[in-house]
Amino acid sequence: MFTTLVILLAAIVVIVPLTRYAGLGSILGYLLAGVVIGPFCLRLVTNVHEISTVSALGVTMLLFLIGLELRPHRLWILRKAVFGMGLGQMLPSALIIGWMAFLAGVPVAGATVLGVGLALSSTAIVLPMLGERNLLPSIAGRDSFAVLLFQDMAAIPVLALLPLLAGGDVAGQISWFAILRGAAVVAGILAGGMLLVPPLFRMVGYAKSPELFTATALLLVVGTAALADWAGLSASLGAFMAGVMVSDTEYRHELQADIEPFEGLLLGFFFMSVGMSADLPALARHPVEIMLLVLGLLLVKSVIAFGVSYTRRRLAAPALRFALALPEGSEFSFVLFGAAAAAGALSRAVAAEAILVVALSMMVAPVLFTVSERFVIPRLEARKPLVFEKIETDAAPVIICGFGRMGQIVGRILAMQQIRFVALDKSQEQVDVVRRFGAKVFFGDPSREEVMRAAGAEAAKVLVIALDEMEAALAVAQMVRRKFPHLRIVARARNRRHVHLLMGAGIETIVRETFYSALHMTELLLETLEIPEAQAKRAIDLFCIHDEKRLAETYAIANDEGRLIQTAQEANKELRDLFDADRSD
């Protein structure tokens, strides 16, 4: 056992960093590590079933963490996306794949199982893949989550219908007692999550034992999963429901912190077990046939998903991202094909080939997604040059570069003051979203001279730089200083380093995005502590004046870390002396 664990961890340490460094993500690294050490390559690990049984807990914990992030009211808000996009993606995919399998000579029952099983996508692959790239909050991320949630719920009736597909007596094999048992377990998980779990964690919290809290958290995840599995439901779905039920409690963040380390490692073991289970000899015997099946699966699901997303959103880039996130098979496909073969609904030879196709699709899909993100999505987002067609330049004294959080606030206040402005943003997705809410914003890269000329920079008076990215803001400032020196610039800075860079570009009016909000927050805090209002305001003013002075003084040594540290220490002492002197006065 220890030898196997050492081999697994060593493979992770060696291979996963290489795929991360290559920009392919960690998931492909886990899959390749499993292939290399598995029974069909180096044969360092041969007991795949034992590892996959334990690593399946990783998928269960992933669903629990997803449930923690999804409050019940947010789940209700997502209902249209879950059932609309979920059914819209899964039903056409299952019908087309099943029809193709039937044409290839698979009986109707087996073709139905293949259609449904291959229409599913991997929650364990898609969500971490999107999370690594910070894409979960994006349109494609939210839509992908909705579809995956629908698929997890659809897994229950699919398994229940297997005896019917096998030609058996469903009424004889699935009793009303089994149905009632499943309903009772679901009700029990929901009720227990609301009524029993908070008092339990409150009692454990009084014990002030971190390891006891961790053990209780693991018990909650494994216990709900075991209950759901006992009732014939998806174990992952049981853990997901438990996560949703405790998502509104005060223990949500502590639970997340306790579960995440186990989830990450076990999920890695799960992907390694998938790589180990890939039947490489079968691939060697029929390489062309297997690869055509994999490519066909990826193509069919990608085209359908793109159509579903584009029809709903009318945005090409998010639609492509959504389509390339979901073409792989699912971890549930392994369970479904194995159960179908055992029930006689699918021949064992076809089931083995389908499992190989699913495993290979899990390896290929992350590569396709990475290639798309690097080469296709950026060009697709910059395809529509709306800037040159519709920008109104007459009598617009202000140009706002970046129409995100800060840019929109500036624009709304200018609009209330009836001051005309032109807003630019280089994210087509952001432009389309903001325009749907009635704001007038144009697509374009403000660091390009021709874009700024089209926006009326020659006639404008003030330029507002409200871009998120530090390098992009600096590029705009440098270009404008060279080409449009008459423009007065008001720039947003993310931190002190950003301030120094903008100062080096000749920008004088700089607003630190968190500085003034933090000052106001501190002033409110002091008032809450019953510090007299005048005293609190004077403390804030003293700190503000001192910090702004030090910020200007450290510009000359911004690239000397040693002197910066020394200056910061001196500044802290000087500030303490300043406050002491003020109190004595």
VOTORGU-953622 format. One record per atom (N, C-alpha, C): residue in one letter; x, y, z. Coordinates in steps of 0.05 Angstrom, whole numbers, plus 5000, padded with zeros to 4 digits. Atoms other than C-alpha are relative to their C-alpha. Last residue first. Example, Ala and Ser with C-alpha at 12.3 -4.5 7.8 and 13.67 -1.06 7.14 Angstrom:
! residues 2
s498449764999
s527349795143
s498550225014
a501849765000
a524649105156
a501850245000
This chain:
! residues 585
d501149745005
d496463625427
d497150025008
s499149824979
s498762985461
s499150284997
r501550064976
r494362575415
r500850185023
d502749895004
d497262925353
d498349955025
a499949714997
a504362795377
a497250134998
d499449944972
d502962065387
d500050305005
f502550044985
f499662025318
f500450065030
l501849795008
l505762335285
l497449985015
d499249764986
d510561895324
d498050234994
r500650044971
r506761285300
r500650255016
l502949984998
l506961545228
l499249975029
e500749725003
e514461665232
e497050055004
k499249874976
k515560965258
k499250305000
n501850104978
n511360665202
n500850145026
a502649875002
a514961105151
a498149925022
e499849724990
e521760885175
e497450144999
q499650014971
q519760155166
q500350285013
a502650084988
a516960295097
a500249995031
t501749765000
t523360665078
t497349955013
q498949814980
q527660075098
q498250245003
i500650124974
i523159595058
i501050195023
l502949984995
l523360054998
l499249895027
r500549734990
r530960125004
r497050045005
g498849964974
g531659375000
g499550275011
e501650134979
e526659294944
e501150055027
d498050094980
d530159794898
d498549895024
n498950255009
n525659864836
n502149895020
a502050215004
a521060394866
a501149734992
i498750264992
i526960804892
i498149774996
a497350005010
a525161474858
a501449735006
y500050045029
y517661354867
y502949974990
t498950275007
t518661264942
t500049954970
e497250014993
e517762014957
e501349734991
a498549845019
a511162054920
a503049985005
l500350125026
l508261474959
l501550154979
r498150225002
r511061745024
r499849874972
k497349885000
k507262405014
k502149784996
e499749885026
e500762044996
e502950124997
d499750225019
d501461605058
d500550114972
h497450134996
h502662195105
h500549794978
i497949815007
i496862605078
i502849875001
c500249955029
c492062005081
c502350184990
f498950235014
f494361795151
f500150054970
l497150024995
l493362495178
l501249774985
d498749795016
d486562565144
d503149995004
i500050085028
i484161895171
i501550214983
a498250235003
a486262075242
a500249914971
r497349904999
r482962765235
r502149774997
k499549875025
k476462445213
k502950114999
a499850205021
a476461965271
a500750134974
q497550144996
q477862525321
q500549794978
a497849825008
a472362965292
a502749865003
e499949965029
e467362385294
e502350184991
p501349765009
p468862195366
p500550054970
i498049795001
i471161475372
i498650254990
e500749774984
e465061055389
e502350205004
l498650034974
l467960405363
l499650245019
t501450234988
t462760445307
t501249955028
e502649894990
e465561145291
e498549785014
l499449844977
l472460835285
l497550125013
l499350184978
l469760295239
l500650165025
l502450114990
l466260815195
l500649815024
e501449794986
e472761185188
e497449915012
t498749974974
t476360535171
t498650225017
m500750234983
m471360385116
m501250035028
h502749964991
h472261085088
h499049785018
l500149784981
l479760995087
l497250055011
a498950104975
a479160315055
a500050225021
s502150174988
s474560595001
s500949895027
y502049824988
y479661144990
y497649845011
f499049834979
f485460664980
f497850165014
t500850104973
t482160084944
t500750205022
e502750104999
e482060374873
e499149915028
r499750284992
r488160814879
r497349885007
v501850084979
v486561444840
v500549705006
i500250294998
i491961774798
i498349945025
t502550054985
t492062494773
t499549705000
e500049874974
e499462614755
e497449955017
i502849964990
i500762154697
i500150125028
g500749725000
g507762244666
g497150065008
a501149935026
a508961524646
a499150294998
g497850015019
g513561434706
g499150074972
m498449764996
m507861664750
m502350014981
l501549785013
l503661114719
l501450275004
l499950035029
l508860594737
l498650234985
h497349925008
h509460864808
h500449974970
v499849714998
v501960834818
v502750094990
h501449895023
h501760114792
h500250305000
r498250055023
r507059914843
r498750124975
r497849805000
r502860254897
r501949964976
n498350014976
n496659844880
n502350214997
r500750234984
r490959774830
r501549995026
a497750174994
a491460454798
a499249785020
r500550184978
r485960834762
r502549835005
a499550295002
a487961404718
a499449855025
v500750094973
v485462114706
v500149694999
i500550284994
i488962384644
i499449965030
r499550044972
r488763084615
r499149725008
l502050134983
l489063044539
l500949995030
h501949814989
h493363554504
h498049885019
p498949874976
p499163064495
p498150205013
f502149814993
f495062634446
f500950155025
k501649935024
k500162204408
k498050225006
r498549945025
r505962124457
r498250124979
r498149794995
r502262194524
r501650074975
v501549744999
v496461794496
v502050235005
m500749925027
m501161214478
m498650274999
q497649935015
q504461194546
q499350084972
a498949754990
a497861224584
a502550094983
v501749785009
v494660684541
v501250275008
a499849975029
a500560214550
a498350234989
l497449865005
l500660334626
l500450054970
a500349724992
a493260164631
a502550164994
a501749875020
a494359524591
a499650295006
e498549965025
e500259314634
e498450154979
m498049804995
m496359414699
m501650074974
e497350105003
e490259034676
e502150235002
d499250184978
d483559254704
d503049944999
l499550285008
l482659864659
l500849835024
a501250174978
a479560504687
a500449714993
i498950275003
i483761014647
i499049845024
v500250164975
v479561654643
v501049724994
l500050285004
l481662134587
l500049865027
v499050174978
v479862864591
v499849714992
k498549854981
k479063424539
k501349825022
a500750044972
a476663084476
a501850165019
a501849794991
a477563374406
a499349985029
e498849745008
e483762974385
e498250235010
a498049914981
a481462364425
a501150284993
g500149724997
g475062294384
g502150115019
a501649934976
a473761554392
a499950305005
a502850045007
a476161434321
a498250075023
r500849795019
r482761764340
r497149974992
m500449754985
m483161314401
m499250234982
v502550034984
v482060694359
v499550265015
e502249965018
e487360924309
e497349975014
e500449725007
e492461014364
e497650054983
r499549965028
r491660314393
r499350294992
s497149965003
s492160264469
s500850044971
p499349724998
p484660374473
p503050064999
d497750004983
d483159684445
d501050285002
g497549915011
g476159714418
g502249995020
f497850204999
f468859534428
f502550124988
f499050095026
f464160114442
f502349815004
v497150064999
v459860284502
v500849874974
k498849965027
k452960604505
k503049975003
a497749825000
a449360334567
a501350004972
g500649735010
g442360044558
g502450194999
f501249844978
f442859424601
f499750294992
r502750114995
r443858974540
r498650155022
r501949885019
r449559444521
r497249895004
v500649734991
v453359244585
v497950134981
v501650014975
v453058504568
v499150285008
d502750115006
d455158594495
d498350005025
v501549805016
v460959054513
v497249904995
q500849794982
q463358584569
q498350214985
e502050104982
e463357994521
e499050225019
q502550005015
q467058394468
q497749895018
s501350274997
s472558544518
s497350014986
k498950195020
k476859124493
k498949725004
d499250244985
d472559654527
d501049804980
l498750215016
l471360374504
l500749765019
a499050214984
a466560904532
a501149784982
v499750245017
v465461564496
v501349795017
f497650154998
f462862134540
f499949774980
r499750225020
r457762684540
r502749865003
i497349975013
i456663074604
i500449774981
q500449945028
q449263114623
q502750074986
q499249725003
q450963124697
q499750104971
m501849854983
m446962484706
m500650304999
a502549995014
a450862194647
a497950165016
l499849815022
l457462384679
l497350034986
i500049734988
i455262024743
i500250224978
r502749944990
r453361404704
r499850285012
g501849945022
g459861404665
g497250075009
v499349745012
v464261454726
v498150084978
i500849804980
i460560874759
i500650284990
q502949975001
q461060464695
q499150215021
g500849855024
g468560574690
g497050054999
m499549714995
m469760354762
m499150174976
r501249894975
r466359674757
r500450305003
g500750204979
g467959524684
g498850135024
f502749954989
f467760004626
f499149775018
g500650214981
g475160064609
g497350055013
c498850255010
c477760684574
c499749785022
i499650194978
i473061264588
i501149744988
i499750285010
i473561844538
i500649825024
v498850214983
v471062524561
v500049744985
p497649914987
p469563174523
p501549795016
a499650194978
a464562864475
a502650075013
a500749884973
a462063444431
a500149795022
d500649714997
d462163054366
d499250065028
t497749844990
t465762384367
t499250295005
e500749725005
e460061884359
e502150185014
i499349814979
i462861184353
i499250284992
k502249874987
k458760734308
k500850215021
e502549975014
e462960414254
e498150195014
f499749835024
f470260454273
f497450054986
v498949734994
v469260224345
v499950174975
l502249814998
l464759644326
l501050285004
p498849734994
p470759254301
p497850215002
k501949795008
k467558564309
k501150285006
r500850025027
r472958014309
r498350244991
a499349755013
a476658184372
a499050024971
e501049774984
e473157664415
e500750274987
l502949995003
l474257144361
l498850235015
r500749905026
r481557294357
r497050034996
p499249725002
p482557214432
p499350134973
i501849814985
i478156584432
i501050294998
v502549955014
v482056224377
v498350215014
f499849915028
f489456194395
f497450094988
r497549865007
r490656114470
r499950124972
e499649774983
e483755944495
e502450164992
s502049805006
s482455484436
s500450265016
v499349895026
v488955114445
v498050224992
t497649844997
t487455014519
t500850144974
f500949764986
f480354764505
f502450195004
l501549835018
l482954274453
l499150265013
v498149895020
v488154014501
v498650184980
p498549774988
p483053944557
p502150124981
a501649754996
a478553544510
a501550225013
v499849815023
v483853044487
v498650265005
m497349915005
m485052684552
m500250214978
m499249844976
m477852624575
m502950114997
s501249745003
s476052404504
s500750185023
l498449845019
l481051844511
l498950284996
a497449934987
a477751594575
a501750174981
v500449804980
v470751634543
v502750095012
v500649755014
v472951254481
v499750235020
l497549905011
l476150714524
l499650274986
i498549904977
i469650644564
i502750114990
a501149744993
a465850584498
a501550125024
e499249815020
e470450024475
e499050285006
a497149964997
a469549644540
a501050214980
a499649844975
a461949734537
a503050065004
v500749735007
v461849484464
v500450195024
a498049915019
a465648854484
a499450304993
r497649934985
r461348754546
r502150114981
s498050225000
s454848774507
s502650105013
l497849935017
l449849304529
l502049775001
a500949805019
a442949224560
a502250084980
g500650115026
g444948574593
g499050194979
a502950055003
a444248824665
a499349874973
a500950194980
a451748744678
a497149934997
a498950265008
a453549094613
a499149785019
a501650095023
a448749664630
a501049724990
a502650104991
a451749724700
a498449904977
g499550244985
g458849774671
g497449885010
f499450225019
f456550264618
f500549745015
l502350075016
l453050704670
l500649774981
v501950144983
v458750704720
v497749904983
f498850254992
f464050884668
f498049835017
s500150195023
s459451404638
s501149735007
f502450174997
f458751724707
f499649814977
e499450214981
e465951964701
e497649825005
s500349944971
s463452344641
s501149775016
g501950174985
g465252374567
g500150065030
e498950264990
e468652964535
e497849845013
p500250225019
p465253494493
p500949735010
l501850234994
l463353974550
l500249774981
a499750094973
a468654534556
a498549735005
l497550154997
l469554614481
l500549925029
a500050245017
a462254804470
a502549835005
f501950184989
f462055304528
f500149734985
r498950094974
r468355644504
r498249805013
l497850185006
l465555664433
l501349895026
a501250245011
a458955964458
a502249794993
p501050174978
p462656464502
p498849744990
a497750094983
a466556704440
a499049845024
a498550225012
a460556714392
a502249905019
l497249934997
l455557114432
l501849774992
r499149855023
r448257074412
r502850115003
r498549764992
r446556844483
r500650194976
r500949874976
r441056314476
r501350275005
t502849945003
t441956094404
t499050165024
y500249775018
y449456154412
y497150084996
s499049764987
s449455704474
s499650244982
v501749944977
v445055154444
v500850275013
g502649915009
g448655164377
g498150085023
f499649735012
f455555134409
f497350114991
a499749814978
a453254554453
a500450284989
i502649964986
i450654174392
i500250215022
v501949855019
v456954294351
v497450055014
s499149725002
s461554104410
s498050164982
k500749864976
k457653464426
k500850304999
v502949994997
v457853214355
v499350165024
l501249825020
l465153394344
l497050035004
l499349724994
l467853104409
l498650194980
l501349924975
l464152444399
l500550305006
g502949975006
g466352394326
g498550095025
l500449745015
l473552544345
l497150044994
v499549784982
v473351984397
v499550274987
l502249994981
l470051494349
l500350235020
l502349895014
l475051664295
l497650025018
m499649715002
m480651554345
m497850134984
i500449874974
i477950864363
i500350304998
e502850024992
e477150634291
e499450155026
v501649825017
v483950884269
v497150005009
p499449714994
p487650574328
p498250194984
h501949855018
h484249884326
h500550305003
r501250185020
r489249384355
r498350154980
a497950085019
a493649914389
a498949814979
l499349775017
l487550244420
l502149924980
a502249975019
a485249564446
a500450234981
p499950225020
p492149454476
p497750024979
l498149945021
l491750154508
l500349774980
d499250265012
d485449994548
d501950054976
a500149995029
a484950644588
a501249754988
s502050185011
s483850434660
s499850014970
m499250284997
m490350734685
m498149814986
g497850065018
g488551414657
g501049715001
v501150005027
v481851394691
v502249954980
s501350265004
s485251184756
s498749984972
m497950205005
m489851784749
m498849724996
f499149975028
f483852234741
f502249804993
f502250095018
f480951964806
f500850014971
f499950295001
f487652034842
f497849894982
g497650075016
g487652774824
g500349704997
l500849955027
l480552834851
l502349944981
l501650235008
l482952514915
l499050034971
l498350235004
l488453034921
l498449764991
g498049965021
g484053634909
g501749754995
e501350015027
e478053394949
e502150024978
f500750285007
f482153235011
f498949984972
p497550165004
p485353925012
p499549714993
e498549955025
e478554264997
e502649844998
i500550205021
i474553935053
i501850034976
d499350274991
d477054315114
d499849794978
a497250024994
a477255005083
a500949725008
q498649995026
q470354915052
q503049975005
l500450255014
l467454695118
l501649994974
e498350194986
e470455305153
e499849724987
h497249965007
h467555755100
h501949815014
r499450065028
r460555465105
r503050034994
y497850185001
y460155435181
y501049954971
e497549864994
e455856055189
e502449824999
t499350004972
t450155705153
t502650155004
d500849754987
d447455895085
d500650015029
s498749775013
s451255365046
s499350265013
v498449864980
v449154815095
v501450254989
m501549954975
m443354565053
m501650155021
v501949795004
v446954654987
v498650075026
g498549755002
g452854235010
g498150244997
a499149934974
a448253675033
a501550275000
m502349904985
m444753674966
m500850095028
f500749735011
f451453624930
f497750125016
a498149814989
a453653044975
a499450284991
g500549984971
g447352664957
g501850205013
l502449834997
l448252824883
l499350035029
s499249725004
s455352554886
s497750195003
a498749914975
a452851894915
a500850294998
s497249925005
s448051834856
s501250095026
l499749745013
l441651484879
l503050044994
g499950045029
g440350744893
g500350264985
a502749975011
a437950884965
a500049964969
w501750224989
w444450604993
w497250014988
d499350255014
d448351064947
d498449775009
a501049995027
a444551674972
a500649754985
l502950025000
l445851475044
l498850004972
a500750284995
a453151345030
a497049965001
a499550155025
a453952034997
a499349715004
t502249955020
t450452365056
t500549854974
g502650104990
g455152015105
g497750054981
v500050295005
v461552135065
v497349885008
v499850065028
v460352885062
v499749714994
l502349885015
l457752985132
l500049934971
l502350174995
l462852505162
l497550104985
l499750245017
l468452895128
l497649815004
a500449925027
a465953535160
a500249774981
t502949975003
t465453195227
t499350094972
a501350275001
a472552945221
a497050024997
t499450125026
t474953645204
t498749734997
f501649865020
f471353935264
f500449894972
l502750104996
l474453415309
l498150134979
e500150265013
e481353575280
e497249885003
p500049985029
p480354315296
p499749734986
s498150205010
s478454175369
s499950014970
k497549855008
k475154765404
k502149804992
a497850174992
a469854295437
a502850134994
y499549954972
y464754865432
y502449835010
g498449754997
g465454825356
g500650065029
v497250065006
v463254095357
v501750255004
m499050164977
m456754295392
m502949934996
r499849824977
r455554845341
r501149855025
f497549855003
f457254365285
f500350205023
l497750184997
l451853895309
l502650144998
p499450064972
p446854455321
p502349815004
p499049774985
p447854695249
p500349955030
v497249945004
v447453985219
v500950255015
l498250144983
l440853765249
l502950094998
l500850024972
l435354225223
l502249885019
m501149754989
m437254495154
m499649985031
g498249775005
g441953955129
g499050255013
g497750024982
g437853415164
g501950234996
a500949924973
a431553635128
a502350005020
l500849725000
l434753625059
l499350105028
i497649845004
i438452975071
i499350305002
g498450014976
g432252645100
g502550174998
a501349834979
a427852875043
a501650015025
v499849735009
v432752574993
v498850205020
v497349934996
v433151935034
v500550294991
a499749964971
a425551885038
a502950095006
a501349754993
a424951974962
a500450075030
g498449785011
g430051424951
g498950275006
r497549984985
r426550964999
r501750224990
l500649854975
l419851114967
l502550035017
i500549725008
i422650904899
i499450175025
a497449885007
a425750274928
a499650304993
f498549954975
f419150104963
f502750134994
w500949744989
w415450204898
w501450065026
s502550004985
s419649634872
s499350285008
i499949754985
i424949664819
i497350035013
q497349944991
q426348964793
q500250255016
g499050214983
g419248684787
g502850065012
a501650014975
a416249324762
a501049795019
v499349784983
v421849394713
v498550005026
d502549904987
d420748704685
d500850225019
g501050134976
g426848584641
g497450135010
g502250185006
g428248764569
g498849875024
a499050285003
a435249044582
a497749804994
l498550025025
l432549744567
l501149724996
l501949985022
l427249654621
l501549974974
p501450265003
p432549404671
p498050014977
l498350205012
l436750034655
l498649734998
l501350125024
l431050514669
l501749784987
a502550144994
a433050664741
a498849864976
l499350264987
l440250824721
l497449845006
v498650165019
v437751354673
v500749735011
p501950155016
p432651614723
p501349824979
i501750184984
i438251784772
i498049854983
a498850274996
a443452044723
a498249815015
a501150195020
a438852614701
a501149725004
m502750084992
m440452994766
m498849804981
d499950154975
d447852984751
d497349915010
q499150275006
q446453184679
q500349835025
f502350155012
f442353784701
f500849714995
l501950054979
l448054014746
l497649844990
l499050224984
l452953934690
l498249935023
v500350245016
v448654374644
v501049765017
a502950065002
a447954924696
a499649734986
f500950114974
f455454904711
f497149925000
s498850274997
s457154974638
s499149885026
d501650195016
d452355564632
d501049725002
r502650044987
r455555924691
r498349814984
g499850154975
g462555804664
g497449955013
a499550285006
a460856014593
a500249835025
i502550105012
i457856674618
i500349704994
s500649905027
s463956794662
s497349884990
p502149784999
p464056684738
p499250104972
l502550094988
l467355994728
l497950225002
l502249975019
l472556264680
l497449915012
n501849794989
n478256404729
n497650054982
r499849765017
r483055994686
r498150225008
e497249945003
e484255444737
e500450264984
g499049864977
g476855464754
g502950084998
l500949725001
l474755304683
l501150165024
m498749885024
m479054674683
m499250294997
p497249924994
p477054504755
p501350144976
l499949794979
l469654554735
l502850075008
v500849745010
v470254174669
v500350225021
i498149885019
i474253564690
i499350304995
a497450004987
a470653324753
a502150124982
t499949784980
t463953524724
t502750025012
s498750054974
s465253064665
s500150255017
s497349874999
s460253104608
s501149985029
l499249884974
l454152664593
l502950114998
a501049735000
a451952544521
a500850155025
l498149835013
l456351924519
l499150294998
g497549994985
g452151574571
g502150184988
v500349864975
v445451764541
v502750035014
g500849725005
g447151564470
g499950175025
l497749855010
l450950944491
l499450294995
v498149964978
v445150704534
v502450164991
t501249814982
t440250824477
t501950065024
a499749745012
a444750474427
a498950225018
g497349924997
g445149874474
g500550284988
a499549964972
a437649824479
a502850105005
v501349754991
v436649934404
v500650055030
p502950024996
p441749414383
p498850255014
v500650044972
v448649654360
v497049985004
g500750274994
g449649564286
g499649945029
a497550165000
a453450194266
a499549715008
l499250045028
l446850524247
l502549834998
f501950195013
f444450414318
f500849954971
a499450274990
a450750744345
a498249794988
m497650085013
m449551354300
m500949725009
w500750075028
w442351404325
w502549904984
g501450265000
g444751364397
g499249924972
i498050214994
i449851924385
i498749725000
i498250035023
i444552354351
i502149785005
l501450105024
l439152244403
l501849954977
a500750284995
a443752314464
a498649884975
s497650155000
s446752964438
s499449705003
p499050045028
p439953244420
p502549844999
l501950165017
l437353084491
l500949984971
m499850294995
m443553304531
m498149854981
q497450125008
q444754014505
q499849695001
g499349935027
g437654284504
g502649894990
l501550175018
l435853904567
l500650054971
g499350284995
g441454234605
g498649814982
m497650075013
m440554904571
m500849715004
g500149925027
g433254974591
g502549914984
f501850175015
f433154554654
f499950084970
v499550294995
v439354844687
v498249834983
a497550085013
a438955534654
a500449705004
k500549995029
k431655624674
k502549914984
r501750235009
r432955374745
r499550004970
l498850155022
l438955824757
l498249794987
i499549815022
i435156324800
i501049864975
w502649945011
w432555754843
w500350194977
l500850245015
l439655504853
l497350054987
r498649995025
r441656214873
r499349764983
h501349795017
h436156224925
h501450034974
p502650095011
p438555554952
p498750214982
r502149964980
r445755814959
r497349914987
l502649955014
l450755504910
l497850025021
e499949745014
e457855554935
e497350084989
l499449794980
l456955004988
l500050284986
g502449944985
g453654564935
g500350225020
i501649855018
i459854624892
i497350075013
l499049735000
l463954414952
l498450184980
f500749884975
f459553794961
f501050305000
l502949925001
l460053634887
l499150135026
l500349775019
l467653654891
l497250094999
m499349764986
m467453214953
m499950254982
t502149954980
t463652674915
t500650265016
v502349895015
v468452724856
v497750075019
g499349735010
g474352634903
g497750134985
l500749814979
l470952054939
l500750294991
a502749915006
a471451674873
a499050205021
s499849745013
s478851654889
s497350114992
v499349794980
v477751094940
v499950274987
t502150004979
t474050634891
t500550225020
s502349865010
s478650834833
s497750015021
i499449715001
i484850634872
i497550154992
e499749914972
e482249934890
e500450305001
h502649994987
h479649824819
h500250115028
v501449755006
v486350014787
v497450035015
n502650034987
n490349464821
n498450264996
t501850175016
t496049464770
t497249975012
v502550034985
v500750024792
v498149844983
l499249944972
l508050044768
l497649965019
r501050204981
r505849704704
r501050035028
l497750094983
l510350154661
l499149795020
c497649865008
c505050194605
c502349905018
f499550035028
f498549794603
f502550154990
p499450285007
p497849664678
p500749964970
g502250195000
g498450404696
g500849734990
i499450194978
i504650824714
i498049775000
v497250084999
v504751204647
v500549795021
v499250165023
v497251224635
v502849895003
g501350264997
g495751474705
g500649814977
a498650144978
a500852024699
a498849725004
l497550115011
l497852214632
l501649855021
l500750215018
l490952304664
l502549864988
y500950234985
y493752694723
y499349764982
g497750124987
g497553154676
g499349765017
l498750175020
l491453254632
l502549875012
i501750235004
i487753504694
i501449814980
s499150224983
s493453974715
s498449744994
g501650044976
g492654474659
g500949755015
l502150205005
l495254474588
l498449935024
g502649875004
g499255114593
g497749824995
a500649995029
a505954764581
a497350144995
y498049815012
y508054944653
y499550034970
r500749734992
r501654614679
r501950214987
t502349925015
t503153994637
t499050285008
l499349975028
l510153954665
l497750094983
p498749745005
p507954094737
p500750054970
v502049784999
v503053494732
v501350284996
i501449955026
i508353004708
i498250245001
v498349985024
v513752964763
v498450104975
v498049804997
v509953114827
v501750044975
i501349734999
i503852724806
i502150225000
a501049945027
a507952114786
a498750274998
a497749935017
a511652144852
a499250074972
l499249734994
l505052174890
l502450094984
l502149815009
l502251554855
l500950295005
i500049995030
i508751164862
i498050214990
v497649855008
v509351334937
v500150034969
l500449724994
l502151124948
l502450174992
t501949895019
t503250464913
t499650305004
t498549995025
t509450314955
t498250134978
f498249774998
f505650495019
f501550034973
m501749765000
m500050005000
m501750255000
